């Protein structure tokens, strides 16, 4: 409970554990339906959606919510061209909101942007909504920044 300048008591919303179901409900308020993965017995909760042409994954793992956006490139891993690695490094040097990496475990290089959100204490709906919007905005902005840096380098 907090008090305002008139000494009235204002109730403070209590934090609630973050679950993939709560994330899905908040995302529906943004007009986005998540596809929830069936991860029975693993202790993790995962969902995904296509946002602005990026595969975006939401994963609740213990005390962290991970928001991750992947974008496939046309560049085969076998080319050995470091352009996307350099583009990710350039963006990561000047941005601390989220991080970008190159995934080279597929035929073509995938650019991955990821942001971790601490959720150990739980979040109320207003906090969770703000954190989701912020995380999504950051991972999509990182994707755009890496694409622009890649054009300059490549």
Secondary structure, DSSP 4 states (H G I P E B T S, - for coil): -EE-TT--EEPPPPPB---HHHHHHHHHHTT---EE---TTSS-EEEEEEETTEEEEEEEETTEEEEEEEEEEEEEGGG---HHHHHHHHHHHH--SSEEEEE-SSSEEEEEEEEEEE-TT-B-HHHHHHHHHHHHHHHHHHHHHHHHHHHHH-
